[in-house]
């Protein structure tokens, strides 16, 4: 899998005329080499960076790291070196002088490094990296599938606790314990158990006039009939899951609430009917709008987003990038999307869940199996 990712990165470098890629951002380094920094101390990992140098000739990337145990065991150790601290002029200058010549792409550039690279032709590495990772290999898709299966199994363990009187933070504790018992590599999205107040006077609103979601979990005691929107993600071997669902505490959904689920289900089915290679993101948003009569997702989120080594990455569907972006983005086999439409009615509530799909040669394949049986 690491070799396939490196090959895709080199291919895009050659297509886009990039000779050298200097990776200093954790996700790009991880994609190119598999090398990681400790996840438990994000501030330290950002300051003491892992750096990778990728060249368009396809040779093994050089890794400069203060965490050699974070480099995969099978990596050629001749290409593993001690760290550079890019916050200091001397290290930045030494690294810059050691880089091969040619057109240079950089993903994350400190001020000392920018000064040291003065005179080099620089381009944003985002175009290269995004084009490489937007198409997933079969192994990458399998990792996403396994991450989601772990997440869903852990949620099943939590669901038995969802009763009036339980604290939301207690749900987080059970979920995290279950995730790691089931084999998750790390937790990447802090568990969200947000009570969605049905009366607009009882809840904050966003500057776009939409529902405020998600918000950090608090030690709130759940009460009978609370509508809880769930959101969390875990990592398996470097790849993300994304779980979303809606629960009602202490009782079954009533008839009006079930109608909201039925609308959500019909809306998602309508959108998925248009999902195939060659379709654009605009084709999906058009189906959603026609099915619902208005935008059925939060303005600060999306109808769908990609997932992979990041919780949210390309493709983005229905964002403030605009209609022209949606119309220009053509879907292809190997792309992975997380759909998260919503329905809402003041005084009643609404439904939100997430489903992950991979685009195939002739349509799509579900990678998630979110349990919504309580609503049907």
C-alpha positions in Angstrom: 0.0 0.0 0.0 2.8 2.4 0.8 4.5 1.6 -2.5 1.3 2.2 -4.4 0.8 5.6 -2.7 4.4 6.6 -3.4 3.9 5.6 -7.1 0.7 7.7 -7.3 2.5 10.7 -5.8 5.4 10.4 -8.3 2.9 10.0 -11.2 1.2 13.3 -10.2 4.6 15.0 -9.7 5.5 14.1 -13.3 2.1 15.1 -14.7 2.3 18.5 -13.0 5.9 19.2 -13.7 7.2 19.0 -10.1 10.7 17.7 -9.6 10.9 17.7 -5.8 8.2 17.6 -3.1 9.2 18.8 0.4 6.6 17.4 2.8 6.5 18.9 6.3 2.8 18.4 7.1 1.9 15.2 9.0 -0.7 13.9 6.5 1.5 14.4 3.4 4.5 12.8 5.2 2.4 9.9 6.2 0.9 9.4 2.7 4.3 9.5 1.1 6.3 7.3 3.6 4.1 6.0 6.3 6.2 7.8 8.9 4.2 9.3 11.8 4.8 11.5 14.8 3.3 10.7 18.3 -0.4 11.5 18.2 -0.7 12.1 22.0 1.2 15.4 21.8 0.0 17.4 18.8 1.8 20.6 19.8 5.2 18.8 20.1 4.6 17.0 16.8 3.9 20.3 15.0 7.1 21.8 16.5 9.4 18.8 16.0 8.3 17.9 12.5 8.8 14.8 10.5 10.0 15.8 7.0 10.0 13.8 3.8 11.7 14.6 0.5 10.1 13.0 -2.6 11.6 13.1 -6.0 10.0 12.6 -9.4 12.5 9.9 -10.3 10.7 7.5 -8.0 13.6 6.8 -5.6 12.7 6.0 -2.0 11.8 9.3 -0.2 14.2 10.5 2.4 12.7 10.9 5.9 14.1 13.3 8.5 12.5 12.6 11.9 13.0 12.9 15.7 10.8 9.8 16.0 12.6 7.0 14.2 10.2 4.4 15.8 7.4 6.1 13.9 9.0 5.0 10.6 7.5 1.7 9.3 9.7 -1.3 10.1 10.2 -2.3 6.5 11.4 1.2 5.4 14.9 1.3 3.9 17.0 2.8 6.8 19.5 4.3 4.5 16.8 6.9 3.7 16.0 7.6 7.4 17.9 10.5 9.0 17.9 12.7 12.0 15.6 15.7 12.3 15.7 19.3 11.1 14.0 22.0 13.2 12.5 24.3 10.6 11.8 27.0 13.1 15.5 27.8 13.2 17.5 29.5 10.4 20.5 27.2 10.5 18.4 24.0 10.1 16.2 25.5 7.5 19.2 26.7 5.5 20.9 23.3 5.7 17.8 21.5 4.5 17.2 24.0 1.7 20.8 23.6 0.5 20.6 19.8 0.4 17.4 19.7 -1.8 17.8 18.5 -5.4 17.4 21.1 -8.1 14.3 21.7 -10.2 10.7 22.8 -9.6 9.9 22.5 -5.9 6.5 21.8 -4.3 6.1 22.6 -0.6 3.1 21.7 1.6 3.9 23.5 4.9 6.6 26.2 5.0 7.9 27.9 8.1 9.2 31.5 7.8 12.9 30.4 8.2 12.4 27.8 5.5 10.7 30.3 3.2 13.7 32.6 3.6 16.1 29.8 2.9 14.3 28.9 -0.3 14.4 32.4 -1.6 15.1 32.2 -5.3 13.7 28.7 -5.8 10.6 28.3 -8.0 7.9 27.1 -5.4 4.5 25.7 -6.0 1.8 24.5 -3.6 2.1 20.8 -3.0 -1.6 20.6 -2.4 -2.4 20.1 -6.1 0.0 17.2 -6.3 -1.0 15.5 -3.1 -4.8 16.0 -3.5 -4.7 14.5 -7.1 -2.7 11.5 -5.9 -4.8 10.6 -2.8 -8.3 11.3 -4.2 -8.3 7.9 -5.9 -7.9 5.2 -3.3 -6.3 1.9 -3.9 -8.1 -1.4 -3.1 -6.0 -1.6 0.1 -6.9 1.9 1.2 -10.6 1.3 0.7 -10.3 -1.9 2.8 -8.6 0.1 5.6 -11.5 2.6 5.5 -14.0 -0.3 5.6 -12.3 -1.8 8.6 -12.1 1.5 10.4 -15.8 2.0 9.9 -16.6 -1.6 11.0 -14.7 -1.0 14.3 -16.5 2.3 14.8 -19.9 0.7 14.2 -19.2 -2.2 16.5 -18.1 0.1 19.3 -21.2 2.2 18.8 -23.2 -0.9 19.3 -21.5 -1.3 22.7 -22.4 2.3 23.7 -26.0 2.2 22.6 -27.0 -0.1 25.5 -26.1 2.8 27.9 -28.2 5.4 26.2 -30.9 5.9 28.8 -32.2 8.9 30.8 -29.7 9.9 33.5 -26.5 8.9 31.6 -23.9 11.6 31.1 -22.7 12.2 27.6 -19.1 12.0 28.7 -19.8 8.5 30.1 -20.7 7.5 26.5 -17.4 8.8 25.3 -15.5 6.7 27.9 -17.3 3.5 26.8 -16.8 4.3 23.2 -13.1 4.9 23.5 -12.5 1.8 25.5 -14.4 -0.3 23.0 -12.7 1.2 20.0 -9.2 0.3 21.2 -10.3 -3.2 22.4 -11.6 -3.7 18.8 -8.3 -2.7 17.3 -8.5 1.0 16.4 -5.1 2.7 15.8 -6.2 6.0 17.3 -9.2 8.3 17.9 -9.4 11.1 15.5 -12.7 12.8 16.1 -13.7 13.4 19.7 -17.0 11.7 20.2 -20.0 14.0 19.7 -23.3 13.3 21.5 -25.1 16.6 20.9 -28.6 17.2 22.2 -30.4 19.0 19.4 -32.9 21.3 21.0 -36.2 21.2 19.0 -37.3 24.7 20.0 -35.1 27.4 18.3 -35.3 29.6 21.5 -33.4 26.9 23.4 -30.4 26.6 21.1 -27.7 28.8 19.6 -27.8 29.5 15.8 -24.8 29.9 13.5 -24.0 33.1 11.5 -25.5 31.3 8.5 -28.8 30.8 10.3 -28.3 27.1 10.4 -28.2 24.7 13.3 -25.0 24.7 15.4 -23.5 21.3 15.0 -21.2 19.8 16.1 -20.3 21.2 19.5 -17.9 19.7 22.0 -19.3 17.0 24.3 -20.1 18.1 27.8 -21.0 16.2 31.0 -24.7 16.8 30.2 -27.2 14.4 31.7 -29.4 13.0 28.9 -33.1 13.2 29.5 -36.2 11.4 28.3 -37.0 12.3 24.6 -33.7 14.1 24.0 -32.8 14.1 20.3 -29.1 13.2 20.1 -27.0 13.6 17.0 -23.9 11.4 17.0 -20.6 12.0 15.2 -17.2 10.4 15.7 -14.3 9.0 13.9 -11.4 6.6 14.5 -8.3 5.6 12.6 -7.2 2.2 11.5 -3.7 1.8 10.0 -3.7 5.5 9.0 -7.3 5.6 7.5 -10.4 7.2 8.8 -13.9 6.2 9.6 -16.8 8.6 10.0 -19.9 7.6 12.0 -23.1 9.7 12.2 -26.5 8.8 13.5 -29.5 10.2 15.4 -30.9 8.7 18.6 -33.9 9.5 20.8 -33.3 8.9 24.5 -35.7 6.6 26.4 -38.3 6.0 23.7 -39.0 5.0 20.1 -39.3 7.8 17.4 -42.9 8.9 17.0 -44.8 9.0 13.7 -43.7 12.6 12.8 -40.1 11.8 13.6 -40.2 8.7 11.5 -41.4 10.8 8.6 -38.3 12.8 8.8 -36.2 9.7 8.6 -38.2 8.5 5.6 -37.5 11.8 3.9 -33.8 11.5 4.7 -33.7 7.9 3.4 -35.5 8.9 0.1 -33.2 11.9 -0.3 -30.0 9.8 0.1 -31.3 7.1 -2.2 -32.1 9.8 -4.8 -28.5 11.2 -4.6 -26.9 7.7 -4.7 -28.9 6.9 -7.8 -26.8 9.5 -9.6 -23.5 8.3 -8.2 -21.3 6.8 -10.9 -18.1 7.4 -12.8 -18.4 10.5 -15.0 -21.0 12.2 -12.8 -20.1 15.5 -11.3 -20.6 16.8 -7.8 -23.2 19.2 -9.2 -25.2 16.1 -10.4 -25.4 15.0 -6.8 -26.4 18.4 -5.4 -29.1 18.7 -8.1 -30.6 15.4 -7.1 -30.6 16.4 -3.4 -32.2 19.8 -4.1 -34.9 18.2 -6.3 -35.7 15.6 -3.8 -35.9 18.0 -0.9 -36.9 21.3 -2.4 -34.1 23.2 -0.7 -30.5 22.6 0.4 -30.7 19.5 2.7 -27.3 20.0 4.5 -25.8 22.5 6.8 -24.1 25.5 5.1 -20.9 25.2 7.1 -20.7 21.5 6.3 -21.4 19.5 3.1 -23.8 17.2 1.3 -20.7 14.9 1.1 -17.0 14.9 1.7 -14.2 12.5 1.0 -12.3 10.6 3.6 -9.0 8.7 3.7 -5.9 9.7 5.6 -7.8 12.8 6.6 -11.3 12.8 8.2 -12.4 15.2 5.4 -10.6 15.5 2.1 -11.5 15.7 -1.6 -14.1 15.2 -3.1 -16.2 18.0 -1.5 -19.8 18.1 -2.6 -22.0 21.2 -1.9 -19.6 23.5 -0.1 -18.9 27.2 -0.3 -16.4 26.4 -3.0 -19.5 27.1 -5.1 -21.5 25.6 -7.9 -18.8 26.0 -10.5 -16.5 23.8 -8.4 -19.2 21.2 -8.1 -19.8 21.2 -11.8 -16.1 20.9 -12.6 -15.4 17.9 -10.3 -15.9 14.6 -12.1 -16.2 11.5 -10.0 -14.1 8.4 -10.8 -13.7 4.8 -9.6 -11.7 4.7 -6.3 -13.1 7.9 -4.9 -14.6 7.6 -1.4 -17.5 9.9 -0.2 -19.2 10.4 3.1 -22.8 11.6 2.7 -24.4 13.5 5.5 -27.6 15.2 4.6 -30.1 16.4 7.2 -33.7 17.1 7.7 -35.0 19.5 10.3 -38.3 21.0 11.5 -38.5 23.4 14.4 -40.6 21.9 17.2 -40.2 18.4 15.8 -36.5 17.9 15.3 -34.9 16.0 12.4 -32.6 13.3 11.2 -28.9 13.1 10.4 -26.7 10.2 9.7 -23.6 9.4 7.6 -23.0 6.7 5.0 -19.6 6.0 3.4 -19.5 4.8 -0.2 -16.7 4.1 -2.7 -17.2 4.8 -6.4 -16.9 1.7 -8.5 -16.6 1.1 -12.3 -20.4 1.0 -12.6 -21.8 2.8 -9.6 -20.9 2.6 -5.9 -20.2 0.2 -3.0 -21.3 0.9 0.6 -18.5 0.9 3.1 -20.7 1.7 6.1 -23.7 -0.1 7.6 -25.2 2.5 10.0 -28.0 1.0 12.0 -31.1 3.1 11.6 -33.6 0.4 12.3 -35.1 2.2 15.2 -36.5 4.9 12.8 -38.0 2.7 10.2 
